[in-house]
Amino acid sequence: MKNTISNLNRASLDLVALAIDEALASVGEKYGLQIATGGGTYGGSNGSLKLKLSVVNADGSVVTEEAQCFKQYIGMYSNGRMTPEDLGKTFVSKGKTYTVIGLMSRAKKYPILAQRSDGSKFKFSVDGYCAATN
């Protein structure tokens, strides 16, 4: 059955993005990439979507933009208190376990990106991370 979209709005763009993600999964597997749609614009009868491509390591982990940024710039953001080896480390904050997954270079107050054990992502300050690990 053919689904026809007569007006591009948020719901229709999300629907198309999901279909594009599914269609590009095999292309990503073929080339060792993770391919996902990102933000987009829409209005009336026109729209656009961004594609985000990330390299998948041999162990299956994805090299995200935030992880790469962490490896390159964490020394500068933390004034030497953190190193690239802190990427992937786990720590406990307020009774919950988190894993460092990246650095958000545009976030001045909370640049450390961490993932809680349930999969939710949170931002931490450098001071907050350092306090939780000492």
LUMVOKE-300579 format. One record per atom (N, C-alpha, C): y, x negated, z; atom name; residue in three letters. Coordinates in pm, whole numbers, plus 32768, in hexadecimal, padded with zeros to 4 digits. Layout:
REM residues N
<<Y,X,Z>,CA,ALA>,
...
END
This chain:
REM residues 134
<<7F8A,7FAD,8000>,N,MET>,
<<8000,8000,8000>,CA,MET>,
<<807D,7FA8,8000>,C,MET>,
<<80DD,7FCC,7FB6>,N,LYS>,
<<8158,7F80,7FA8>,CA,LYS>,
<<81BF,7FB4,800C>,C,LYS>,
<<81F5,7F58,805D>,N,ASN>,
<<8261,7F7B,80BA>,CA,ASN>,
<<82E4,7F52,8079>,C,ASN>,
<<833B,7FB1,8065>,N,THR>,
<<83BB,7F95,8025>,CA,THR>,
<<8429,7F98,808E>,C,THR>,
<<847D,7F34,8089>,N,ILE>,
<<84F1,7F2B,80E3>,CA,ILE>,
<<856C,7F48,8090>,C,ILE>,
<<85B6,7FAD,80B7>,N,SER>,
<<862D,7FD1,806A>,CA,SER>,
<<86AE,7F9C,80A9>,C,SER>,
<<86A7,7F73,8129>,N,ASN>,
<<871C,7F3F,816E>,CA,ASN>,
<<86F0,7ECF,81CC>,C,ASN>,
<<8730,7E5B,81C3>,N,LEU>,
<<870B,7DEC,821A>,CA,LEU>,
<<8759,7DF6,829D>,C,LEU>,
<<870E,7E08,8309>,N,ASN>,
<<8747,7E09,8390>,CA,ASN>,
<<86EE,7DB0,83E7>,C,ASN>,
<<870B,7DAC,8466>,N,ARG>,
<<86C1,7D54,84C0>,CA,ARG>,
<<862A,7D73,84BD>,C,ARG>,
<<8606,7DF1,84C6>,N,ALA>,
<<8579,7E17,84CA>,CA,ALA>,
<<8532,7DF1,8448>,C,ALA>,
<<856F,7E0A,83D7>,N,SER>,
<<852E,7DEB,8357>,CA,SER>,
<<8525,7D54,8342>,C,SER>,
<<858B,7D0A,836C>,N,LEU>,
<<8587,7C78,835F>,CA,LEU>,
<<851A,7C3E,83BA>,C,LEU>,
<<8509,7C73,8434>,N,ASP>,
<<849E,7C47,848D>,CA,ASP>,
<<8416,7C62,8450>,C,ASP>,
<<8406,7CD5,8410>,N,LEU>,
<<8389,7CFA,83CF>,CA,LEU>,
<<8368,7C99,835D>,C,LEU>,
<<83CB,7C7C,830C>,N,VAL>,
<<83B7,7C1F,829C>,CA,VAL>,
<<839B,7B92,82D1>,C,VAL>,
<<83E1,7B69,8339>,N,ALA>,
<<83CC,7AE3,8374>,CA,ALA>,
<<833D,7AD3,83A5>,C,ALA>,
<<8308,7B39,83E3>,N,LEU>,
<<827E,7B35,8413>,CA,LEU>,
<<821C,7B25,839F>,C,LEU>,
<<8232,7B6D,8333>,N,ALA>,
<<81DD,7B62,82BD>,CA,ALA>,
<<81E8,7AD8,827D>,C,ALA>,
<<8261,7AA0,827B>,N,ILE>,
<<8274,7A1A,8243>,CA,ILE>,
<<822D,79B2,8298>,C,ILE>,
<<8237,79BF,831D>,N,ASP>,
<<81F1,7962,8377>,CA,ASP>,
<<815B,7963,835D>,C,ASP>,
<<8122,79DB,834F>,N,GLU>,
<<8093,79E7,8332>,CA,GLU>,
<<8070,79A9,82AB>,C,GLU>,
<<80C0,79C1,8246>,N,ALA>,
<<80A5,798D,81C0>,CA,ALA>,
<<80B0,78F5,81BA>,C,ALA>,
<<810C,78BC,8208>,N,LEU>,
<<8120,782A,8205>,CA,LEU>,
<<80C2,77DD,8262>,C,LEU>,
<<8073,7822,82B1>,N,ALA>,
<<8017,77DE,830E>,CA,ALA>,
<<7FB6,7784,82C2>,C,ALA>,
<<7F80,77B4,8252>,N,SER>,
<<7F21,7763,8205>,CA,SER>,
<<7F65,76EA,81C5>,C,SER>,
<<7FE1,76F9,819C>,N,VAL>,
<<802C,7689,8164>,CA,VAL>,
<<8041,761F,81D0>,C,VAL>,
<<8063,764B,8248>,N,GLY>,
<<8076,75EF,82B7>,CA,GLY>,
<<7FF7,75A4,82D8>,C,GLY>,
<<7F86,75E9,82DB>,N,GLU>,
<<7F05,75A8,82F5>,CA,GLU>,
<<7EE7,753F,828B>,C,GLU>,
<<7F01,7560,820F>,N,LYS>,
<<7EE4,7505,819F>,CA,LYS>,
<<7F2F,7481,81AD>,C,LYS>,
<<7FAB,7486,81DD>,N,TYR>,
<<7FFF,740F,81E4>,CA,TYR>,
<<8012,73D9,8271>,C,TYR>,
<<7FCE,7411,82D4>,N,GLY>,
<<7FDA,73E1,835D>,CA,GLY>,
<<8060,73FF,839B>,C,GLY>,
<<8096,7475,837D>,N,LEU>,
<<8119,749E,83B0>,CA,LEU>,
<<810F,7524,83F7>,C,LEU>,
<<816A,753A,8451>,N,GLN>,
<<817D,75BF,8487>,CA,GLN>,
<<81F8,75F7,8440>,C,GLN>,
<<81E9,7669,8402>,N,ILE>,
<<8257,76A7,83B8>,CA,ILE>,
<<8274,772E,83F8>,C,ILE>,
<<82F2,7744,841D>,N,ALA>,
<<8318,77C2,845C>,CA,ALA>,
<<83A3,77EA,842C>,C,ALA>,
<<83B8,786C,8425>,N,THR>,
<<843C,789E,8404>,CA,THR>,
<<8494,7897,847F>,C,THR>,
<<8513,7881,8468>,N,GLY>,
<<8573,787A,84D5>,CA,GLY>,
<<85D9,78E8,84C7>,C,GLY>,
<<864F,78D0,84F7>,N,GLY>,
<<86BA,7933,84EE>,CA,GLY>,
<<86DF,7952,845F>,C,GLY>,
<<8724,79BD,8450>,N,GLY>,
<<874D,79E4,83CA>,CA,GLY>,
<<87C6,7A3F,83CE>,C,GLY>,
<<87F0,7A66,8359>,N,THR>,
<<885F,7AC4,834D>,CA,THR>,
<<8833,7B38,82F7>,C,THR>,
<<8872,7BA9,830A>,N,TYR>,
<<884F,7C1F,82BE>,CA,TYR>,
<<88C8,7C7A,82B3>,C,TYR>,
<<88C2,7CD2,8255>,N,GLY>,
<<892C,7D34,8243>,CA,GLY>,
<<891C,7D7D,81C0>,C,GLY>,
<<8901,7DFB,81CA>,N,GLY>,
<<88F5,7E4B,8151>,CA,GLY>,
<<887C,7E29,8101>,C,GLY>,
<<8891,7DF5,808A>,N,SER>,
<<8820,7DD8,8031>,CA,SER>,
<<8807,7D42,8021>,C,SER>,
<<8843,7CEE,8077>,N,ASN>,
<<882E,7C5E,8070>,CA,ASN>,
<<8811,7C25,80FA>,C,ASN>,
<<87C6,7BB7,80FC>,N,GLY>,
<<87A8,7B73,817B>,CA,GLY>,
<<8773,7AE9,815F>,C,GLY>,
<<876B,7A99,81C8>,N,SER>,
<<8731,7A13,81BB>,CA,SER>,
<<86EB,79EF,823D>,C,SER>,
<<8686,799A,8233>,N,LEU>,
<<863B,7968,82A6>,CA,LEU>,
<<8634,78D1,829E>,C,LEU>,
<<8634,7890,8312>,N,LYS>,
<<8621,7800,8318>,CA,LYS>,
<<858C,77E3,832A>,C,LYS>,
<<855F,7773,82F5>,N,LEU>,
<<84D7,7743,830C>,CA,LEU>,
<<84DF,76C7,8362>,C,LEU>,
<<8488,76C0,83C5>,N,LYS>,
<<8483,764B,841C>,CA,LYS>,
<<83FB,7609,8409>,C,LYS>,
<<83FD,758A,83E3>,N,LEU>,
<<8381,7540,83CD>,CA,LEU>,
<<8375,74D2,8436>,C,LEU>,
<<82FE,74C6,8471>,N,SER>,
<<82E4,7460,84D6>,CA,SER>,
<<825F,741D,84B8>,C,SER>,
<<825A,739A,84CC>,N,VAL>,
<<81DF,734D,84B8>,CA,VAL>,
<<817E,736C,8529>,C,VAL>,
<<80FE,737A,8506>,N,VAL>,
<<8095,738F,8569>,CA,VAL>,
<<8049,730B,8577>,C,VAL>,
<<8042,72D7,85F2>,N,ASN>,
<<7FFB,725A,860C>,CA,ASN>,
<<7F65,726C,85FF>,C,ASN>,
<<7F1C,71FD,85FB>,N,ALA>,
<<7E8B,7200,85EF>,CA,ALA>,
<<7E4A,724C,8664>,C,ALA>,
<<7E89,7248,86DA>,N,ASP>,
<<7E51,728E,874E>,CA,ASP>,
<<7E75,7323,8750>,C,ASP>,
<<7EBD,7351,86E9>,N,GLY>,
<<7EE0,73DE,86DF>,CA,GLY>,
<<7F67,7403,871A>,C,GLY>,
<<7FA9,73A4,875C>,N,SER>,
<<802C,73C1,8795>,CA,SER>,
<<8097,73BF,8728>,C,SER>,
<<80FB,7412,873A>,N,VAL>,
<<8167,741E,86D8>,CA,VAL>,
<<81DE,73CA,8704>,C,VAL>,
<<8215,737C,86A8>,N,VAL>,
<<828B,732B,86C5>,CA,VAL>,
<<8305,7384,86AE>,C,VAL>,
<<833A,73BB,871A>,N,THR>,
<<83AE,7413,870E>,CA,THR>,
<<842E,73C3,8706>,C,THR>,
<<8495,7406,86DA>,N,GLU>,
<<851A,73C8,86D3>,CA,GLU>,
<<8547,739B,875F>,C,GLU>,
<<852B,73EE,87C4>,N,GLU>,
<<8553,73CF,884D>,CA,GLU>,
<<8505,7358,8884>,C,GLU>,
<<8484,734C,8862>,N,ALA>,
<<8434,72DB,888F>,CA,ALA>,
<<8465,7259,8850>,C,ALA>,
<<8484,725D,87D1>,N,GLN>,
<<84B6,71E7,878D>,CA,GLN>,
<<853D,71BD,87C8>,C,GLN>,
<<8592,721E,87E3>,N,CYS>,
<<8615,7204,8820>,CA,CYS>,
<<8603,71C5,88AA>,C,CYS>,
<<85A2,71F6,88F7>,N,PHE>,
<<8587,71C0,897C>,CA,PHE>,
<<8565,712B,8972>,C,PHE>,
<<850A,710B,8917>,N,LYS>,
<<84DF,707F,8908>,CA,LYS>,
<<8553,7024,88E3>,C,LYS>,
<<85AF,7055,8891>,N,GLN>,
<<861D,7002,8862>,CA,GLN>,
<<8690,6FF5,88C6>,C,GLN>,
<<86B2,7061,890B>,N,TYR>,
<<8730,7064,8955>,CA,TYR>,
<<8729,7077,89EC>,C,TYR>,
<<86B1,7083,8A25>,N,ILE>,
<<86AA,70A5,8AB3>,CA,ILE>,
<<86E9,703A,8B0C>,C,ILE>,
<<86E0,6FBE,8AE7>,N,GLY>,
<<871F,6F54,8B37>,CA,GLY>,
<<87B5,6F66,8B41>,C,GLY>,
<<87F4,6F8F,8AD4>,N,MET>,
<<8883,6FA4,8AD1>,CA,MET>,
<<88AA,7021,8B23>,C,MET>,
<<885E,708C,8B14>,N,TYR>,
<<887E,7108,8B5B>,CA,TYR>,
<<8868,70FE,8BF1>,C,TYR>,
<<880A,70A8,8C19>,N,SER>,
<<87E8,70A0,8CA7>,CA,SER>,
<<8821,7024,8CEB>,C,SER>,
<<8874,6FD8,8CA4>,N,ASN>,
<<88AA,6F5B,8CD8>,CA,ASN>,
<<883C,6EFF,8D0B>,C,ASN>,
<<87CD,6EF9,8CC2>,N,GLY>,
<<875F,6EA0,8CE3>,CA,GLY>,
<<86FE,6ED4,8D4C>,C,GLY>,
<<8713,6F4B,8D81>,N,ARG>,
<<86BA,6F80,8DE9>,CA,ARG>,
<<8638,6FB8,8DB0>,C,ARG>,
<<8638,6FD5,8D2F>,N,MET>,
<<85BF,7007,8CED>,CA,MET>,
<<85A1,6FAF,8C75>,C,MET>,
<<8522,6FAD,8C4C>,N,THR>,
<<84F8,6F5D,8BDA>,CA,THR>,
<<84AC,6FB5,8B78>,C,THR>,
<<8494,6F85,8AFD>,N,PRO>,
<<8445,6FD4,8A9E>,CA,PRO>,
<<83B9,6FF7,8AD2>,C,PRO>,
<<8386,6FA8,8B30>,N,GLU>,
<<8302,6FC2,8B69>,CA,GLU>,
<<8300,7040,8BC0>,C,GLU>,
<<8376,7074,8BE4>,N,ASP>,
<<837B,70F0,8C33>,CA,ASP>,
<<8357,716A,8BE0>,C,ASP>,
<<8358,715E,8B5D>,N,LEU>,
<<8331,71CC,8B05>,CA,LEU>,
<<829D,71EB,8B1E>,C,LEU>,
<<827E,7268,8B3C>,N,GLY>,
<<81F4,7290,8B56>,CA,GLY>,
<<81CC,728B,8BE8>,C,GLY>,
<<8222,7254,8C3C>,N,LYS>,
<<8202,724E,8CCC>,CA,LYS>,
<<8212,72D7,8D0B>,C,LYS>,
<<81C1,72F0,8D6E>,N,THR>,
<<81CB,736E,8DB8>,CA,THR>,
<<8213,7357,8E3B>,C,THR>,
<<8256,73C1,8E6A>,N,PHE>,
<<829B,73BC,8EEA>,CA,PHE>,
<<829D,7447,8F26>,C,PHE>,
<<82B8,744F,8FA7>,N,VAL>,
<<82BB,74CF,8FED>,CA,VAL>,
<<834A,74EB,901B>,C,VAL>,
<<8379,7562,8FFC>,N,SER>,
<<83FE,758F,9027>,CA,SER>,
<<83F0,761D,905C>,C,SER>,
<<841A,7632,90D6>,N,LYS>,
<<8414,76B6,9117>,CA,LYS>,
<<8388,76F2,9110>,C,LYS>,
<<8324,769D,9124>,N,GLY>,
<<829A,76CB,9129>,CA,GLY>,
<<8257,76E2,90A4>,C,GLY>,
<<829C,76CB,9037>,N,LYS>,
<<8264,76DF,8FB0>,CA,LYS>,
<<8253,7658,8F6B>,C,LYS>,
<<81EB,764D,8F18>,N,THR>,
<<81CF,75D1,8ED0>,CA,THR>,
<<820A,75D8,8E44>,C,THR>,
<<8251,756D,8E1F>,N,TYR>,
<<8293,7563,8D9C>,CA,TYR>,
<<8269,74E1,8D58>,C,TYR>,
<<8271,74E1,8CD3>,N,THR>,
<<8258,746A,8C83>,CA,THR>,
<<82D4,7450,8C2D>,C,THR>,
<<8303,73D4,8C2D>,N,VAL>,
<<8378,73AF,8BDC>,CA,VAL>,
<<834F,73B0,8B49>,C,VAL>,
<<8398,73FF,8AF7>,N,ILE>,
<<8374,7408,8A69>,CA,ILE>,
<<83E5,73DE,8A0B>,C,ILE>,
<<845B,73BD,8A41>,N,GLY>,
<<84C4,7392,89E6>,CA,GLY>,
<<854D,7388,8A24>,C,GLY>,
<<85AD,7366,89CF>,N,LEU>,
<<8639,7357,89F4>,CA,LEU>,
<<868D,73A9,8993>,C,LEU>,
<<86E4,73FA,89CA>,N,MET>,
<<8740,7448,8977>,CA,MET>,
<<87C8,7401,897B>,C,MET>,
<<87E6,73B9,8912>,N,SER>,
<<8859,7360,8911>,CA,SER>,
<<88DF,73A8,891D>,C,SER>,
<<88E6,7427,88FA>,N,ARG>,
<<8965,7470,8903>,CA,ARG>,
<<897B,74B1,898B>,C,ARG>,
<<8916,74AF,89E0>,N,ALA>,
<<8920,74EC,8A64>,CA,ALA>,
<<894C,7482,8AC8>,C,ALA>,
<<89C8,7486,8AF0>,N,LYS>,
<<89FD,741E,8B47>,CA,LYS>,
<<89CB,742B,8BD8>,C,LYS>,
<<89CA,74A4,8C0F>,N,LYS>,
<<89A1,74B8,8C9A>,CA,LYS>,
<<890B,74B4,8CAF>,C,LYS>,
<<88C0,74F2,8C54>,N,TYR>,
<<882F,74FF,8C62>,CA,TYR>,
<<87E8,74D0,8BE3>,C,TYR>,
<<87E6,744D,8BCA>,N,PRO>,
<<87AD,741C,8B4C>,CA,PRO>,
<<8715,740D,8B4A>,C,PRO>,
<<86D4,740C,8BBF>,N,ILE>,
<<8644,73F6,8BC3>,CA,ILE>,
<<85FB,7479,8BA9>,C,ILE>,
<<85A5,747C,8B44>,N,LEU>,
<<8559,74F2,8B23>,CA,LEU>,
<<84CC,74E1,8B5C>,C,LEU>,
<<84A1,7545,8BAA>,N,ALA>,
<<841D,753E,8BE9>,CA,ALA>,
<<83D4,75C2,8BD3>,C,ALA>,
<<8350,75B9,8BD4>,N,GLN>,
<<82FE,7630,8BC2>,CA,GLN>,
<<82AF,7648,8C41>,C,GLN>,
<<82BA,76C2,8C75>,N,ARG>,
<<8272,76E7,8CEE>,CA,ARG>,
<<81DE,76FB,8CC9>,C,ARG>,
<<8188,76F6,8D2E>,N,SER>,
<<80F8,7700,8D16>,CA,SER>,
<<80D0,7783,8CD1>,C,SER>,
<<8122,77EC,8CD8>,N,ASP>,
<<8103,786A,8C94>,CA,ASP>,
<<8138,786E,8C04>,C,ASP>,
<<8176,7801,8BD6>,N,GLY>,
<<81A7,77F8,8B4C>,CA,GLY>,
<<823B,7813,8B3A>,C,GLY>,
<<827F,7846,8BA2>,N,SER>,
<<8310,7860,8B99>,CA,SER>,
<<835C,77DC,8B99>,C,SER>,
<<83CB,77D9,8B50>,N,LYS>,
<<841C,7760,8B47>,CA,LYS>,
<<8499,776F,8B9D>,C,LYS>,
<<84C0,76FF,8BDF>,N,PHE>,
<<8533,76FC,8C37>,CA,PHE>,
<<8582,767C,8C21>,C,PHE>,
<<8603,7682,8C45>,N,LYS>,
<<865B,760E,8C3B>,CA,LYS>,
<<8674,75D7,8CC8>,C,LYS>,
<<867C,7552,8CD2>,N,PHE>,
<<8698,750F,8D50>,CA,PHE>,
<<8706,74A9,8D3D>,C,PHE>,
<<8750,7490,8DA6>,N,SER>,
<<87AF,7422,8DA4>,CA,SER>,
<<8761,73A1,8DBD>,C,SER>,
<<879C,7331,8D9A>,N,VAL>,
<<875C,72AF,8DB6>,CA,VAL>,
<<874C,72A1,8E4D>,C,VAL>,
<<87B3,72C6,8E9A>,N,ASP>,
<<87AA,72BF,8F2C>,CA,ASP>,
<<8738,7317,8F61>,C,ASP>,
<<872A,738E,8F29>,N,GLY>,
<<86C1,73E8,8F53>,CA,GLY>,
<<8636,73B0,8F3A>,C,GLY>,
<<8623,7373,8EC5>,N,TYR>,
<<85A2,7335,8EA6>,CA,TYR>,
<<8589,72C0,8F02>,C,TYR>,
<<85EC,726A,8F12>,N,CYS>,
<<85DA,71F4,8F66>,CA,CYS>,
<<85BD,7219,8FF8>,C,CYS>,
<<85FF,7281,9029>,N,ALA>,
<<85E7,72AE,90B3>,CA,ALA>,
<<8558,72E5,90C2>,C,ALA>,
<<8527,7327,905B>,N,ALA>,
<<84A0,7360,9061>,CA,ALA>,
<<8433,72F6,9056>,C,ALA>,
<<8452,7284,901D>,N,THR>,
<<83ED,721C,9009>,CA,THR>,
<<83F1,71AF,9072>,C,THR>,
<<8452,71B3,90CA>,N,ASN>,
<<845B,714C,9134>,CA,ASN>,
<<842E,7182,91B8>,C,ASN>,
END
